[in-house]
């Protein structure tokens, strides 16, 4: 029988864990309010953007419902889908006790595909000199 001791590393912001260091993950984790975005290369002040996020509320029999508009998320994130996801996740973390149900029409996958399509068009246009 063989026994080994191994270090397990945990992200300070989300539930991710691994046997290797998570420094790179933590720097870009979407629950890190001080993260830098790998997609748009910006480092916005996420807590300020979370406070600026407009939402609508509705009282219901079970509790309060909250609706966040996806277009408002993308406007605050300057059309970066990963920054929009970060704003929404930090909003959920901050306001989860205030609302029983938080919904949005933001579709991360669709927005990311659109961003990459635009980036590819810009890249082709720049490389061919259009």
PLY file of the C-alpha trace (Angstrom):
ply
format ascii 1.0
element vertex 130
property float x
property float y
property float z
element edge 129
property int vertex1
property int vertex2
end_header
0.00 0.00 0.00
1.18 3.50 -0.84
0.07 6.77 0.70
0.69 10.26 -0.74
0.01 13.71 0.55
-1.15 16.23 -2.08
-1.93 19.90 -1.91
-5.36 20.98 -3.11
-5.77 24.57 -4.28
-9.09 26.41 -4.02
-10.24 29.58 -5.78
-11.01 32.35 -3.28
-14.00 33.50 -5.35
-15.78 30.42 -6.71
-15.88 26.71 -5.92
-13.16 25.65 -8.35
-10.40 23.47 -6.96
-7.41 21.69 -8.43
-4.09 20.05 -7.76
-2.20 22.83 -9.54
-2.02 26.48 -8.61
-5.11 28.52 -9.53
-3.38 31.93 -9.76
-4.27 32.38 -13.43
-7.84 31.24 -12.82
-8.29 33.63 -9.89
-7.00 36.57 -11.93
-9.75 35.99 -14.50
-12.50 34.32 -12.43
-15.92 35.81 -13.19
-16.67 36.10 -9.46
-13.51 38.13 -8.82
-14.51 41.83 -8.56
-10.96 42.88 -9.45
-10.56 40.59 -12.46
-9.04 41.50 -15.80
-10.89 40.33 -18.91
-9.06 38.10 -21.36
-11.50 38.88 -24.16
-11.64 42.68 -24.25
-8.36 43.21 -22.32
-10.07 45.73 -20.02
-10.16 45.85 -16.24
-13.40 47.66 -15.40
-14.51 48.52 -11.88
-17.07 45.73 -11.54
-18.57 46.70 -8.13
-19.46 50.15 -9.54
-21.01 48.55 -12.63
-23.02 46.13 -10.47
-24.44 49.09 -8.54
-25.36 50.82 -11.83
-27.18 47.77 -13.24
-30.88 48.63 -13.71
-33.44 45.98 -12.81
-37.18 45.67 -12.35
-38.86 44.05 -9.38
-42.17 42.38 -8.91
-43.82 41.21 -5.70
-45.25 37.71 -5.81
-46.85 35.32 -3.37
-43.60 33.46 -2.77
-41.22 36.41 -2.68
-39.63 39.16 -4.70
-38.79 38.57 -8.35
-36.14 40.54 -10.20
-35.65 40.93 -13.96
-32.36 42.12 -15.49
-32.35 43.21 -19.13
-29.61 41.60 -21.26
-29.21 44.74 -23.37
-28.49 46.76 -20.21
-25.88 44.18 -19.19
-24.15 44.41 -22.58
-24.23 48.23 -22.48
-22.59 48.32 -19.06
-20.00 45.76 -20.19
-19.20 47.75 -23.36
-20.38 44.81 -25.53
-18.04 42.26 -23.94
-19.99 39.07 -23.12
-17.54 37.87 -20.46
-17.66 41.24 -18.67
-21.48 41.09 -18.87
-21.42 37.61 -17.34
-19.15 38.89 -14.57
-21.48 41.81 -13.81
-24.48 39.47 -13.68
-22.73 36.89 -11.47
-21.56 39.59 -9.06
-25.11 41.03 -9.06
-26.45 37.57 -8.13
-23.88 37.25 -5.36
-24.69 40.70 -3.96
-28.49 40.64 -4.27
-29.36 36.96 -3.75
-30.84 37.66 -0.31
-33.01 40.54 -1.57
-34.76 38.56 -4.29
-36.20 35.09 -4.35
-35.86 34.75 -8.12
-33.52 36.67 -10.44
-34.03 36.29 -14.21
-32.41 37.73 -17.30
-32.76 37.43 -21.05
-28.96 37.61 -21.43
-27.71 34.64 -23.50
-23.99 34.30 -22.87
-23.38 31.69 -25.56
-25.19 33.70 -28.25
-23.44 36.94 -27.29
-20.01 35.27 -27.26
-20.60 33.78 -30.73
-21.66 37.21 -32.03
-18.58 38.83 -30.48
-16.26 36.30 -32.14
-18.04 36.70 -35.49
-17.50 40.48 -35.30
-13.87 39.99 -34.23
-13.24 37.66 -37.17
-14.78 40.15 -39.62
-12.61 42.93 -38.18
-9.54 40.70 -38.40
-10.21 39.81 -42.05
-10.87 43.44 -42.92
-7.63 44.55 -41.24
-5.53 41.80 -42.81
-6.78 42.49 -46.34
-6.74 46.26 -45.95
-10.48 46.89 -46.51
0 1
1 2
2 3
3 4
4 5
5 6
6 7
7 8
8 9
9 10
10 11
11 12
12 13
13 14
14 15
15 16
16 17
17 18
18 19
19 20
20 21
21 22
22 23
23 24
24 25
25 26
26 27
27 28
28 29
29 30
30 31
31 32
32 33
33 34
34 35
35 36
36 37
37 38
38 39
39 40
40 41
41 42
42 43
43 44
44 45
45 46
46 47
47 48
48 49
49 50
50 51
51 52
52 53
53 54
54 55
55 56
56 57
57 58
58 59
59 60
60 61
61 62
62 63
63 64
64 65
65 66
66 67
67 68
68 69
69 70
70 71
71 72
72 73
73 74
74 75
75 76
76 77
77 78
78 79
79 80
80 81
81 82
82 83
83 84
84 85
85 86
86 87
87 88
88 89
89 90
90 91
91 92
92 93
93 94
94 95
95 96
96 97
97 98
98 99
99 100
100 101
101 102
102 103
103 104
104 105
105 106
106 107
107 108
108 109
109 110
110 111
111 112
112 113
113 114
114 115
115 116
116 117
117 118
118 119
119 120
120 121
121 122
122 123
123 124
124 125
125 126
126 127
127 128
128 129
